[in-house]
Amino acid sequence: MQEVIVGRVEGATVPKLTIEVQACIEKELWPFYRQFGGKPYQPDILQKAAAEIEELCRILEGEGVTVCRPDVVDFSKDYKTPDFEVPSGMYAAMPRDILMVVGNEIIETPMAWRSRFFEYTAYRSLLKEYFKRGAKWTTPPKPQMGEQLYDNSFFKEEYNGKYITTEFEPCFDAADFMRAGKDLFVQRSHVTNMFGIQWMKRHLGDKYNIHVLSFDDKRPMHIDATFTMIGPGLIIANPDKPCHQLSMFEKAGWKIVEVPRSVVSDQPPWWMSSKWLSMNVLMLDPKRVLVSSIEIPTQKMFEKLGIECIKVDMSYANALGGGFHCYTTDVRRRGTLESYF
Ligand code: ABU
């Protein structure tokens, strides 16, 4: 990896518990969102998370990677469009959700949470700079996020394989995609609909193949704590969320390794994700990975695969719903455009 964007937690605000947030968050956490939605996250946790992210940047730079950061934005302001209103935004902590790099193109994704509508503002200084340096800069149609994008009947019954987003307009988070050369893998999730996947297919054209994957998962949102690509030919898989298309990878000769369970405790709190962030790692190159300093079983798994672990503490940063992969978007990597399927 040569250059990476690392998100920031400064200005982070708890999103309102809108229907699309409810679908993605464990029910036990809903009271937290009801109480704090629209207010800043607890300052002491934010400060500690910010310190961990600073340390992550220092470590990346020490490994020879250029680190870029989004602007500091106050996400506590309320906003209103002709289609919806919310009491606040959320954060610019997870560039992996909003920025997708494909070749020399950087795509600002049309995310599905109303609290994330204006998140792109934090990245505009960087995107203008990348454009000046020669990048192709694309913004897909921005969803209107009115009532028609969300399925109001979603909570009427127990989980039945439905999604909170409808097919009214395209939406997708970049973190539902992963890429190996000319092959992109994507899951239909609560925040990525088939219309969004279709948009990407038509946009990228014949140069890339998009494969749709699915998993046993009641709350699909982001593929990178479910099925994480360690490199072409090697995937680490969440044993609680089996992939329905495993045979496709097996036929292509890929190795799929099940990840050991996380060993983290309940403190600091887990406000927005499962503990499977233990597998939300960042590969610096095929032989070096950033992994949580607490997750010894996961470290051992990587060492057995011949991959050196660079250990970093992300306990407080994890509280906001992301691990190394979520907090970063790799902008430049060495390599050629291979086809694997
Ligand atoms: N943004 C990644 C969250 C994934 C998970 O909760 O497992």
Boltz pocket constraint, residues with backbone or C-beta under 6 A from the ligand:
constraints:
  - pocket:
      binder: B
      contacts: [[A, 175], [A, 221], [A, 222], [A, 224], [A, 225], [A, 226], [A, 272], [A, 273], [A, 274], [A, 275], [A, 276], [A, 277], [A, 321], [A, 322], [A, 326]]
      max_distance: 6.0
